[in-house]
Amino acid sequence: MKRDDLRAFLAEKPYDAMVLTSEISRRYATGFHSTAGAVYLSAKQAVFFTDFRYAEAACAAISDFEVREIKAGQSYSSLINGLIEEDGAKKVALEDKTLTYAEFMSWSTALHATAARLEDGVESLRIMKEDTEVEKIVAAQRIAEQALEEVLNDIRIGVTEKEIAARLTYLMLHYGAENMSFDPIVVSGANSSKPHGVPTEKTIEAGDFVTMDFGCIYDGYCSDMTRTVAVDHVTDEMRLVYDTVLNAQLAGIACCKAGVSGRDVDAAGRRIIEQAGYGDAFGHGFGHGVGLEIHEAPTASPRGDSPLPAGSIVTAEPGIYLPGRFGVRIEDMLYVIEDGCIDLTDAPKSLLIL
């Protein structure tokens, strides 16, 4: 149970209790999604507060936290103060990274205890996924792959980037996604040189690369994948760039295992691209963590000093982008284990010419 993990974390810190207010942290702790609420956790008490809109559903869904409804005119801080006084808590940790400075100071003033910074408390626990979390991420990934398989039939000359993005969105929802992990990126031709380009009314043309970066959410957990396909034909250089990106991805995947730093995984892939003469065309990191958020720890980038822990999930997404001409990115999700990694993505990635 996440409650027990949070309590174990709390026992090692100089806090008597913690208050979780961010939507993601509340969902991590309770397994319940709401746009309003607060969690109070101490060695003695575990309480989830929310308003009338969610109270009934929360009571039915949450088993390891007591659910209490906040009434009109009440404040979360006043209700939490009652728990602080029952516990005799002297120091309470707040999520300083998700609260604005004004919000943090408001909570600090309102609470009947000294406010402390929780810093990376919940985020550090979220890095290593339990089996049930991995299952949800894989389920989200399978939905995205099913959408990809079908949308390939829609990619043809004359169709717009927006139409492909809309079709991907529809298909993922149709096959069981609760939402998108992020707005799908669908870029073609010269637009494909923009790593985070926005779908436009541009129509697909013969000789275009089409890059699709997308994912969906299943029971709170995200998937993330990218595939680049070609339409009608490719040039020799386009094929060379595609093969270089694929080889770079495979090199990073081969390097990825528990204990290896994210920087080293990035370097393994980046080296292939640099040796091919495209080093300046790969400007982002090799990968990032995925879970309840589409971007979370750990990171596989030049800044990734920390070793990747077993149980973490990171993307493998090198790319080459030639401004005004074309770009290629290929992305899978990797589950890090002691002696390597498991590729959670089950979709072909050899060059496909439609």
C-alpha positions in Angstrom: 0.0 0.0 0.0 1.2 3.5 -0.8 0.1 4.6 2.7 2.7 2.3 4.2 5.4 3.4 1.8 4.7 7.0 2.7 4.7 6.2 6.4 8.1 4.4 6.1 9.5 7.5 4.3 8.0 9.7 7.0 9.6 7.7 9.8 13.1 8.5 8.4 12.5 12.2 8.2 12.4 14.9 10.9 8.6 15.5 10.3 5.7 14.4 12.4 3.3 14.4 9.5 2.9 15.4 5.9 0.2 17.2 4.0 -0.2 16.3 0.3 -2.1 18.8 -1.8 -1.1 18.3 -5.4 -3.4 16.3 -7.6 -0.7 13.8 -8.6 0.4 13.1 -5.0 -3.1 12.7 -3.8 -3.7 10.1 -6.5 -0.4 8.4 -5.7 -1.3 8.1 -2.0 -4.9 7.1 -2.3 -5.3 5.7 -5.8 -8.2 8.1 -6.3 -8.4 11.0 -8.8 -10.0 14.3 -7.8 -9.4 17.9 -8.7 -9.9 18.9 -5.1 -8.6 17.5 -1.8 -5.8 17.1 0.7 -4.1 14.2 2.4 -2.9 14.2 6.0 -0.6 11.4 7.0 1.1 10.7 10.3 2.2 7.6 12.2 -1.3 7.5 13.7 -3.7 8.9 11.1 -4.3 8.7 7.4 -7.1 11.0 6.2 -8.2 12.1 2.8 -10.3 15.3 2.7 -12.4 16.2 -0.3 -15.6 18.1 -1.1 -19.1 17.0 -1.8 -18.4 16.3 -5.5 -16.1 13.5 -4.7 -17.0 12.3 -1.2 -19.3 9.4 -2.2 -16.9 8.1 -4.9 -13.9 8.4 -2.6 -15.6 6.4 0.1 -16.2 3.6 -2.3 -12.8 3.7 -3.9 -10.4 4.3 -1.0 -9.7 1.6 1.6 -6.5 2.6 3.4 -7.3 6.3 4.1 -10.3 7.6 6.1 -12.4 9.8 3.9 -13.8 13.0 5.3 -15.9 15.6 3.5 -15.1 19.2 3.8 -18.3 21.3 4.2 -19.1 24.7 2.8 -17.3 27.4 4.8 -14.6 25.1 6.1 -11.0 25.1 5.1 -8.6 22.2 4.6 -6.1 23.8 7.0 -8.7 24.1 9.9 -9.6 20.4 9.5 -6.0 19.4 9.3 -5.2 21.5 12.4 -7.7 19.2 14.3 -5.6 16.2 13.3 -2.3 18.0 14.2 -3.6 18.7 17.6 -4.8 15.1 18.1 -1.3 13.9 17.1 0.6 16.5 19.0 2.5 17.1 15.8 5.2 19.8 15.9 6.6 19.8 12.4 4.5 19.1 9.2 5.9 18.7 5.7 4.3 20.5 2.8 4.8 19.9 -1.0 7.0 22.9 -1.6 7.6 22.1 -5.3 4.0 22.1 -6.3 2.8 24.9 -4.1 3.5 28.5 -5.1 5.4 30.6 -2.6 2.2 32.4 -1.7 0.4 29.1 -1.1 3.2 27.6 0.9 3.3 30.7 3.1 -0.5 30.7 3.5 -0.4 27.0 4.7 2.6 27.8 7.0 0.6 30.6 8.6 -2.6 28.6 8.9 -1.2 25.4 10.4 -0.7 24.9 14.1 2.7 23.4 13.6 6.0 24.4 12.0 5.9 23.9 8.2 8.8 22.1 6.6 9.7 21.4 3.0 8.8 18.0 1.7 11.1 18.5 -1.3 11.4 15.3 -3.4 9.5 13.1 -0.9 6.7 11.7 -3.0 8.6 12.0 -6.3 11.4 9.8 -4.9 9.0 7.1 -4.0 7.2 7.2 -7.4 10.5 6.4 -9.3 10.3 2.7 -8.5 7.1 1.2 -9.8 5.2 -1.6 -8.2 3.9 -4.5 -10.4 0.4 -3.1 -10.5 1.8 0.3 -11.7 3.8 -1.4 -14.4 0.7 -3.3 -15.5 -1.2 0.0 -15.9 1.5 1.6 -17.9 1.7 -1.4 -20.2 -2.1 -1.3 -20.6 -1.9 2.3 -21.6 0.9 1.4 -24.0 -1.1 -1.4 -25.6 -4.0 1.0 -26.2 -1.6 3.5 -27.9 -0.2 0.7 -30.1 -3.6 -0.4 -31.2 -4.4 3.2 -32.2 -1.1 3.4 -34.1 -1.9 0.2 -36.0 -5.2 1.6 -37.2 -4.0 5.1 -37.9 -1.4 3.9 -40.3 -4.3 3.1 -42.7 -5.2 6.8 -42.6 -1.8 8.2 -43.4 -1.8 9.1 -47.1 -1.2 12.0 -49.4 -3.6 14.8 -48.9 -4.5 14.0 -45.2 -3.6 16.8 -42.7 -1.5 16.5 -39.6 -4.5 17.7 -37.6 -6.6 14.9 -39.0 -4.1 12.2 -38.0 -3.7 13.7 -34.5 -7.5 13.8 -34.1 -7.8 10.2 -35.3 -5.1 9.0 -32.8 -6.9 10.8 -30.0 -10.3 9.2 -31.0 -8.8 5.7 -31.3 -7.0 5.8 -27.9 -10.2 6.9 -26.2 -12.2 4.4 -28.1 -9.9 1.6 -26.9 -10.1 2.5 -23.3 -7.9 5.4 -22.5 -9.2 7.8 -19.8 -7.3 10.7 -21.4 -4.2 11.6 -23.4 -0.8 11.7 -21.7 -0.3 14.9 -23.7 -1.6 16.5 -26.9 -0.4 14.2 -29.7 2.5 15.5 -31.8 2.0 14.8 -35.5 4.4 16.6 -37.8 5.3 15.9 -41.4 7.8 16.9 -44.1 9.7 20.1 -43.0 7.6 20.3 -39.9 9.1 17.0 -38.6 12.3 18.8 -37.8 10.5 20.4 -34.9 10.8 18.0 -31.9 7.7 19.3 -30.2 5.9 20.7 -33.3 2.1 21.2 -33.2 -0.1 19.5 -35.7 -1.2 21.9 -38.5 -3.3 22.0 -41.6 -0.3 20.9 -43.6 -1.2 18.0 -45.9 0.9 14.9 -46.2 3.0 14.9 -49.4 4.9 12.2 -51.2 8.4 11.9 -49.8 7.4 13.1 -46.3 8.5 11.7 -43.0 5.6 11.7 -40.6 6.5 11.7 -36.9 3.9 10.8 -34.3 4.6 11.2 -30.6 1.7 10.2 -28.5 0.4 8.3 -25.5 -2.6 7.8 -23.2 -3.6 7.4 -19.6 -5.0 4.2 -18.2 -6.1 4.2 -14.5 -3.9 7.3 -13.9 -0.7 6.0 -15.6 0.8 7.3 -18.8 2.3 5.7 -21.9 4.6 7.4 -24.3 5.8 6.4 -27.8 7.0 7.9 -31.0 7.1 6.4 -34.5 8.3 8.0 -37.7 7.0 6.6 -41.0 7.6 7.7 -44.6 5.0 8.2 -47.4 5.5 6.9 -50.9 9.4 7.1 -51.0 12.5 8.2 -49.1 15.9 9.5 -50.2 19.1 7.8 -49.3 19.8 10.5 -46.7 16.4 10.0 -45.1 17.1 6.3 -44.9 20.5 6.9 -43.4 19.1 9.3 -40.8 16.4 6.8 -39.9 18.8 4.0 -39.5 21.2 6.1 -37.4 18.4 7.1 -35.0 17.3 3.4 -34.7 20.9 2.3 -34.0 21.3 5.0 -31.5 18.1 3.9 -29.7 19.3 0.3 -29.7 22.7 1.3 -28.3 21.0 3.2 -25.4 18.7 0.3 -24.7 21.7 -2.1 -24.6 23.4 0.1 -22.0 20.3 0.6 -19.9 20.3 -1.4 -16.6 20.0 -0.7 -12.9 23.1 1.1 -11.5 24.0 2.7 -14.8 23.7 6.5 -14.8 21.2 8.2 -17.0 24.1 10.2 -18.4 25.8 7.0 -19.6 22.7 5.7 -21.3 22.3 9.0 -23.1 26.0 8.9 -24.1 25.7 5.4 -25.5 22.9 6.6 -27.9 24.4 10.0 -28.5 27.7 8.5 -29.6 26.1 6.8 -32.5 24.5 10.0 -33.8 27.7 12.0 -33.3 29.8 9.4 -35.2 27.3 9.7 -38.1 28.0 13.4 -38.2 24.6 14.5 -36.8 25.7 15.4 -33.3 24.4 19.0 -33.5 21.0 17.7 -34.7 20.2 15.8 -31.4 19.5 18.5 -28.9 17.4 16.9 -26.3 18.0 14.1 -23.8 17.8 10.4 -24.6 14.9 9.7 -22.3 12.8 10.6 -19.2 10.8 8.8 -16.5 7.1 8.0 -17.1 4.4 7.2 -14.5 1.6 9.2 -13.1 3.1 12.1 -15.0 4.4 12.0 -18.5 7.7 13.5 -17.4 9.1 12.5 -14.1 12.3 11.1 -12.5 14.6 9.5 -13.4 16.2 11.1 -16.5 18.5 9.7 -19.1 20.2 12.8 -20.3 23.5 14.6 -20.1 22.3 15.9 -16.7 21.4 12.4 -15.4 24.1 11.9 -12.8 22.1 9.4 -10.7 22.1 5.7 -11.3 18.9 4.3 -12.7 17.2 2.2 -10.0 15.6 -1.2 -10.7 11.9 -0.8 -11.1 12.0 2.6 -12.8 10.6 3.2 -16.3 12.4 5.5 -18.7 11.9 6.4 -22.4 14.4 5.7 -25.1 13.8 8.5 -27.7 16.8 9.8 -29.6 16.2 11.9 -32.7 17.9 13.8 -35.5 16.3 17.1 -36.7 17.5 18.9 -39.8 15.8 22.4 -39.7 13.6 23.1 -42.7 14.1 19.6 -44.2 13.0 16.7 -42.0 13.4 14.9 -38.7 13.2 11.4 -37.2 12.5 10.3 -33.6 11.8 6.7 -32.4 10.6 6.2 -28.8 10.0 3.1 -26.6 9.5 2.8 -22.9 12.0 0.7 -20.9 11.5 -1.1 -17.5 14.8 -1.1 -15.7 15.9 -4.3 -14.0 19.1 -5.4 -12.4 20.8 -7.0 -15.4 19.3 -4.9 -18.2 15.9 -3.5 -19.2 12.6 -4.8 -20.6 11.3 -2.9 -23.6 7.6 -2.4 -22.8 6.8 -1.2 -26.3 5.5 -3.8 -28.7 5.4 -2.0 -32.0 7.6 -2.4 -35.1 10.3 0.2 -35.6 12.0 -0.7 -38.9 11.5 1.9 -41.5 7.9 1.8 -42.8 7.1 3.4 -46.2 3.4 3.7 -46.6 
